[in-house]
Amino acid sequence: MPFRHDQNGRDQNRYGQLDEATLLARLQTGDEALFRDVVGQLTPTLLRLARSYTQTASAAQDAVQDTWLTVLEKLDSFEGRSTLKTWVCGILVNVARRSGVREARTLPFSSAWRDDRGPAVDPGRFHSRRDDATTGSWASPPVRWDQLPEDRLAATELRRVLDAAIAGLPLRHREVLTARDVVGMDAAEAASVLGLSLANQRVLLHRARSRVRAALELYAGDLPDAAPPDGPGSSRRRSAPPGDAGRPAPSEFAAVSVEGQVPVMSRPPRRSRSVACRELVELVTDYLEADLDLAKRTAVEDHLAVCGHCASYLQQVRRMLELTADSAPEPLPDELLGALLGVPVPPPQADP
């Protein structure tokens, strides 16, 4: 598609300031300045998506370049049934999937598409006795790494563990988590781009988040300043002790609020409750996605108000999402922008 050069319009009506219909109409009439701006705005997002499929940054750049070439070829036929961003990201996913298969990244093809529906937390970490008030409650609660100092949470090593955990996910889990938590797509966008139903993308997202949180807990639990699960001074357990020895004392239920902001002192758990700890960890993603009906959401919040361990678990998931989204997008090299557009990129102007 030929683009017309309009130097006077370069800084007018940039991408993000136009409604979708106007944006598409101007691109299809050859507005070069606007297209350059779209490329500059969306390419960092595309690079982050592509890296979830490819082994190297150069392979990701190749996938992005192929994506923009496809966009140029098909722009005139795009009817705007989705947003421009969703359409371009969908093209990138198809290109990057093919590239990822060629590179045989991480997992063999036979296992790359498996749908892991295992539990969010090892069932052995919960009490399992029948006809007992402790059934389904934590026997080996989560290590409270979310209470580590901010500098420890932002440490390079923790970031390396996070990135390695994401890279080690099965392909479908990794692409959903990357779309939702790294790139920041909403549920509808991610489902459309990845060709999933809303329900399926939510299941995959929950499993992916659970596995990444578990990897962070395993790493952070070995740090000297991480609080053990039953409070300072106690040792961690990996199996359920006899009787009620594994149940924290009432004074240990100092939970965070549902919003994860203000510490509150809560009462011991009631012996009859509609949501057990083992069930709650499976509802965390639906809770954060506001996808629970009122009765179930109320039951979850009632449980969080009395169970410090589950409140800590929820806080860990929230903190993990902050860490995942906090990684800076890869910069867009000027030479890549020039290659994508087929025009030289002017050098940056010196400050007057």
Disulfide bonds with the S-S distance in Angstrom:
none
